[in-house]
C-alpha cells in the first residue's frame, strides 16, 4: 500500500513530503528501492531527519509480535517493525525484558539496531546491538542473512548505521529474565555537578540502571544540581501485597494526551525554571528500596501521548553528545555555557557510558553523555549549539546521529572518522546509491 505523507521527526521540525510504503512480506528489492532515494522508518522517534527523505520513499513495517518466537535461553526472533512496546507487553508477563531500552518504548527492533540505541544500563551492558546475534537485511542487491560472527563487516556497518545499509526485516536478540514487572529504585538529590559525578563514578557499578536529571538553568555553586535515579529489576521477595500476588502484571498505557495544538512559548525560562525548582525540591535527599512499575522507571514521558506537542508548532530539538572519560572539565564548561545562555531545557539527563562496540557509526564510548530537549525559537539557540559542537569536538566527543537535526557535515566527519569504511560497505550492498535519507544528504554520509 502506497500513500503520500507529510513527515517530520519527533522534534516536529523540517517537514517533508514522501511516498510511504508498508512492506508486505519480503518483496523483491527492485520493487522497494527507488530513486531519488529510499529509507526505512519505524515509529518516527528519531528526533531529526534520519527517517525521512523529501521527494523519496519511506518504507515501514507492521508492528506485530504474533509471529515472534522465543528460543530456549531467551533469544527472541522478532520482525523489524515490532516495537519494544509490543514486545514488553507480550513478554514481561512471561518473565522476559528487552536487553536495552531508551527513554521511550515506541521504538522498533529495526530502529533499535539502526540507531544502536542505548539506555540507563550502558555502563554495564552496552547498546542494543551488543545483544543481537543476527538479522535479515533487505538491500538493493537482495535479501541477506547477517550474523555478527559470520558477517561482522556488514553487521557493524548496519548497527548504528542509521538505516543506510538496508531495511532490517527481522532480528534475533537476547532477552533478559525478570521475576517481576517492577523495579527496585534508589533516588538521591545532589546539590552540584561535582557531587553528582563523584557519586556516579563511585557507585554506578552497583546498579544495573542509572540516570541523572540535571537543572541546566542553575548557576554558580548550584550548577549541575540534580536528581540521580538508579535501580534494578525487583525480585518477588521485594514485593508486598497485590504486587507479590501477581508480580508479572505489566501495565503500560498512556494516562493522558497532549492537546493536538498548543501555542509556542509555553516552555520558556520562567516556566522551565519553576518546573526545575519544583522537581529538585520534591526529590528526597535519599530514598532507597522504592518499588516502581517498569513504565514509570524507564518510560515516564510515554505516559503522555504526543508529549512532543507541548513544545508548540515550531517544535524542538534534542542535543545529545558524549565526551570521553578524562574530559569532566569539558562537561563542566559545556554546562556552564548552557546555564549562562539561559536557553531553557525542559529535559536534561546525564548518564555514564561503558565500553564502545565495533559499530562504525555507533555513538556511545566510555565517558559521559548529556541529552537536552530544547524548544526552537530562541535567537541564541543555533549559535549556542555551534559553539557547543566545537567544545565537544575539542574534547574528542561526538553527537548522536539519531538525535541530530542541524549539525554540519564537516563537524560530523570529524567526530566519526570511520565514515569512509561505512561508504565502502554500503557500496557493496547498494552500488547504485539508492538508500538515502535527509540526514545522509545533509551530512554527505555514504
N, C-alpha and C positions, 0 to 999 in steps of 0.2 A: 504494500500500500504506500503510495507516494502522496505527499502534500507539501505545500509551501508554507513556511512559518517565519515569523519574526523571532529570532533567537537572541538571548542575552546570557551572560554568565550570571553567577549567583549575586554578584555585585550590582547587577542591573545597569551596567554601562555598556557602551559600544554595541548597540543592537544592529543586527544584520539579517537579511532575508536569505534563507537557504531552503533547498529541497530536502525534505526529511523522509527517509525510507526506513521501515522496520524490517529487519531480517526475518525471513520465514524459513526455518531450517538452515541449511548451508547452501546458498545459491552459488552459481558459477561466479568466479571472481570478475569476469568481464561484465557481468550484469550489476556489479556493486561499485566498482571503482571507475570514476569518470573524470574528465576534465570539466572545469578548471581545478578540481580537487575534491577529495573525499576524506572525511574524518569520522571516527566513532564518537558517540555521545552517550553518556549514561543518564544520570538523573539531573544533570545540569548544575552540579555543586562545585565545579571549578569556578573560581571567582571571576576570572577574566575571560580571555578569548581562546582558551586551549581546546574547547569542544564545539567550535563553530567555524564556519567558513562562508563569508559573504559571497553569494553567487554560486556556491558549490553545493555539495551533497553531504548531508549528515546522516549517519547510519545508527539506528537504535536497535535494541533487542528487548524482548519481553521480560518483565520482572516476575519470574515464577521459579518455585523451588520444588514443584511436584515431581520433576524428573531428576532431582538431585539424589545422590546416593552417598551414604556414609560407610566407608570401608572399615574393616577391623583395625583398631588402633586410632580411629578418629580422623582419617583422611576423608575430606569431603570433596566430591566431584559435583560441581555446580556450573550452571550456564553463565556466560559472560554478562548477561543482563540481570542476573539475580542480585537483589540488593542485600546489603547487610541487615537491613530492617527485616526483610522476609526470612533470611537465614536465622537470625536471632529468634524470631517468633516461632520458627519451626523447630529449632534445635536446642535452645535453652531449656525448654520443658523436658528434653531428653537428656539433659546433663552435659551439654557442649556449648562452648563460647568461641567466637571468632578469635584468631590469634592476635589481631591488631585491629583497633577501630579508631578513626579520627573523632573529631567533635560532633560529627553527625553520622547517624546510621543510614542516611539516604545516599549511599554510595554503592555502585555496582561492583561486582567482582572484577570485571574488566577494567573499570576505572581505578579500583584499588591497586591493581598491578601497574597500569599505565602511569599513574601518578606516584607509584611506590609509597603509598600512604604510611604515615607514622602515627603513633598515639602516645598516650601517657606512659607506656611501657617501653619506649625505645631504649632507654638507658640499660635495660636488662634483656630485651628480646628483639630489638631491631625493627625493621619495617615489615609490611605485609609480605613483600616478595621473599623475604628470608624464610617464610614458611610455605612457599609454593614449590611443589615438586615439578609441575609442568603445566602446559596449557595448549589448547588448539588455537592456531593463529591463521586467520584468513588474510592473505596478501594478494596483490595484483598478479603474482605468479602462481597462485593456487593456495590450497589449504595445507598447513604444516602442523605436525605434532612436535611441540618444542619441549624438551626436557632440560632441566638445569644441568644434569650430568652429561647428557649426550649432545646437547647443542648449546653450550654455555655462551657462545658469542651472541647468538640471536636472543637467548633468554635474557641476558643482562643488557642488551640494547633495548629490549621491549620493556623490561622492568624499570619504570621511571622514564620511559621514552616518550611519554605524552601522546601515545596512540600513533606515532609516526612510522611504526614498522608494520602495522596492520590492525585487524579487529580481533580481539580475544573473544572467541565464541564459547569457550568453556575452560575450566581450570580445576586442578587438584591441589588442595592445600590442607595443612594440618590444623585441626581444631584443638582446643584445649578443654580438658574435663573440668566441670564445676559441680559442686554439691548443691548450689542454690542459685536463685535469681537475685541475690542480694550481695552488697559489698560491705566490708568492714572498714570504716573510714576514720582517719585522723585529720583534724583541721587545726591549723596553727596560724595565728596572726603575728606578723613580723613588722617591725617599725621602719626598716630601711633596707636598701639593696644589699649591703654587706652582711646583715644578719640573715637575709634570705639565702644568698649564695653559700654562705658558710654552712647553713643548715642542710641545704640540698647536697652539697659536696660531702658533708659528714655523715649523712644518714639516708640518702635516697636509696642506697643499695639494700636497705632493709624492707623496701616496699616494691611491689610489682608495678604499681602505677603512681605517678607523681605529676602534679601540675600546679603552677602558682599564678594567681590573678595579681596583676600589678596596677597600681594607681599611677598612670602616666602623666597626670597633671600635678602630682605632688612634687615639691621642690625643696631645696635646702636639705636639712638633716632628715626630712621625711621622704626624700627622693627614693623611689623604689619600694615604698611601703606596700605590703602585700598580704594575701591570704593563701597559704600553702595547703593543698589538699592531697592526701596520699592514702593509699589503701590496697586491698587485695580482695579476692572473692571470699565471701563469707562461707564458712563451713556450717553444717547443720547444727553443730554444737554451739555456734554463736547466736542462734536464733531462739526466740521465745514465742509462746502463744500461737496465734494463727500462722505466723511465718514458719514456725517449726513444723506445724501440721501439714503445710503444703509448700515446702521450700523451693520448688521449681516453678512456682506460679509466676510466670513472666507476663507483665503488662506494660505495653508501650504504645500509648496513643496520645496525640496532641490534646492538651486540655484547653487550649484557646487558639484563636486565629487572629493574626494581624488584619486590620481593615484593608480592603483592596486598594485604597488610596489614602495616603497621608501627606500633608504638606511638608515641604522641606524646612530645615532649620530647627526641627524639634530637638535634635541632638546637637547641642551647642556647648560652649564652655561651661555655662551656668548649669544646664541640666545634667551634663556628664559629671561635673564637679560635685553636685548634690548627690547623684547616684553613688559615686565613688566613696564619698564620706559615709553614706548610709551602709554601703556594702562592707566597708572596712570596719566600721564601728559595731556592726551586728555580729561579726565573726568572733568566736571565742578566742581568748589568749591560747588555750589549748583544750581540745576535746578529743578524746580517744575512744575507739570502740563503737562509734555511731554506726548504726545499720541503715543503709540506704538501698533503694532499688537500683538496679543496673541502669535504667534510663536516666535517673536523677544524677548519678555519678558521672556517666560518660556523655550523655546527650541532653543536657538541660535545655538548650535552645530549641531542640526538636519538639519540645512541649508546646511551642507556639508556632502554629502553621504559618508559613510565609513570613517568618520574622524579618527577612531581609527588606520587607516593605517599610519597616519603621524608619529607614534612612531617607525616605521621601523619594520623589520622582527622579532626582539626579543620581541616586544610588550611592554606593560606597565602594571602597577598595580595601583589600587586605594586603598588608605589607608584612611578609614573613621572611626572616633571614636567619642564618646560623653563623656564629663565629666560633673558631676552634678553642679548645682548652688553652689557657695561657693568655687569652685575649679578654680577660674580665674587665680590664680598664677600657677597652674599646666598647664593651657593652655599657659601661658606666657613661662614657662620653656620648654614646648614642641616646641613652635615656635622658641625659641632661639636655641634649639638643631638643628632643621631643618635648620635654617639660617646658623648656624655655620658649619654644614656638607656640605653646598653648593651643595646639591643634587637638581637638577632642578625640579620644579613642574610647568608645563605649566598652570595648572588649580588648584586653591586652593580657596575653598569657606567656609565661616563661616556662621552658622545660629544659631538662638535661638530655642530651643525645649520647648514645653509646657508640659502638663501633660502626663504621661505614660498611656497606656491602660493595660488590664489584659493579653495580649498575653504572652505566656510562653517564646518565643524567640523574641518578638518584641524589636527592637533596641532602639527607642527613649525613653528618660527620661528627666525630666526638667533640662535644662542646656545648654551647648554649644557643637555644633558638627562642626568638621573640616574635609573636604574631600580634598584629594590630589591626582592628577594624576601624576605618576612618571614613566619615562621611565626605562625599565630594562636595565642594562648594567654597572652602577657604581659599582665598587668593594666594596664601602662603604654602599650600599643600604640596604642589608639584616641585617647587623649588626646594622645599624641605626634603622631599624624598630623593631628589637627585643628590643632595648633599649627603644623605644617609647612604645612598649607593656607594659613594666614594669612600666613606668610612668603613663600610662593610668590606669593600674590595681591598682596602689598605690593610684590613685585619685578616686577609686571606679567607674571608667568608663568602657566602653566596645567597641568592634569593631563591625562593621556592617557585618553580615554574607553574605549578597548579594554582597558585595564588596570584601570580603576576598579571598585570594588565597594562603596564606602562613603561617598563624598563627599555633601555636602548640596546640595540643589537651588540654593540661593542662591549657594553657592560657585561652582558650575559656570556659573550665569548670569552672574556677574561675570567669569569667566575667558573665556567665549565670548560676546561681545556680539552676534554675528550669529545667535543662536538664533531671533530673530523672522523673519529672512529665510528660514531653513530652514522654519519653520512656514508661511510664505506659499507657498513652492514645494510643500511637501507637501500643502497644501490643494487644489492643482490636480490632483495625481495620486491623492490619497487623500481625497476630500471627506468621506467618512463616518468617517474616523479609524480604519480597520481595521488599519493597520500599527502595532504596538506591541511593546515588549519590556519586561522587568522594569527594565532601565536607564532607558528612556524614561519609564516610570511613576514610578520613584523620583525622577528628576530633573525631571519635568514638561516634558520636551522634546517639542515638536510634538504 
